[in-house]
């Protein structure tokens, strides 16, 4: 596998953040359709939010390196 340059790497992390944040929207759908209960929704939403925040911190850190 070829080594990614810093711009490609940053784009990859941005894509990962977008995907993880999209999961938050899908959790609402799961809740509304009754596939998960409120407790499971709250837990998963919290974990997903933590992932989005962590990825944003990484993206900002990588931007500052350039």
C-alpha positions as MATLAB code, in Angstrom:
seq = 'XXXXXXXXXXXXXXXXXXXXXXXXXXXXXXXXXXXXXXXXXXXXXXXXXXXXXXXXXXXXXXXXXX';
ca = [
       0.000    0.000    0.000;
       1.311    3.431   -0.914;
       2.034    5.941    1.816;
      -0.537    8.725    2.006;
       0.607   12.313    1.850;
      -0.593   14.661    4.576;
      -3.508   16.019    2.512;
      -4.786   12.532    1.676;
      -4.418   11.487    5.292;
      -6.332   14.548    6.474;
      -9.085   13.841    3.951;
      -9.292   10.269    5.201;
      -9.766   11.461    8.771;
     -12.397   13.980    7.623;
     -14.265   11.189    5.861;
     -14.067    9.033    8.987;
     -15.471   11.868   11.085;
     -18.312   12.458    8.644;
     -19.164    8.776    8.685;
     -19.104    8.541   12.459;
     -21.233   11.648   12.814;
     -23.696   10.222   10.282;
     -24.192    7.303   12.658;
     -25.718    9.789   15.097;
     -28.502   10.500   12.585;
     -29.037    6.801   12.008;
     -29.381    6.246   15.753;
     -32.406    8.563   15.758;
     -33.983    6.450   13.028;
     -33.323    3.263   15.000;
     -34.917    4.834   18.064;
     -37.957    6.119   16.155;
     -38.540    2.709   14.548;
     -38.240    0.946   17.885;
     -35.110   -1.065   17.103;
     -33.336    0.338   20.156;
     -34.646    1.712   23.436;
     -33.905    5.108   24.965;
     -31.171    3.736   27.229;
     -29.298    2.071   24.361;
     -29.759    5.210   22.221;
     -28.283    7.445   24.915;
     -25.307    5.139   25.404;
     -24.550    4.765   21.684;
     -25.115    8.462   20.962;
     -22.697    9.409   23.735;
     -20.010    7.029   22.458;
     -20.483    8.225   18.884;
     -20.245   11.857   19.977;
     -16.981   11.066   21.756;
     -15.608    9.536   18.551;
     -16.645   12.584   16.509;
     -14.971   14.926   19.016;
     -11.798   12.825   19.080;
     -11.590   12.789   15.302;
     -12.147   16.552   15.174;
      -9.278   17.022   17.637;
      -7.032   14.856   15.482;
      -8.025   16.749   12.333;
      -7.301   20.101   13.993;
      -3.953   18.800   15.256;
      -2.961   17.601   11.780;
      -4.016   20.931   10.243;
      -1.770   22.786   12.680;
       1.199   20.620   11.695;
       1.021   21.870    8.099;
];
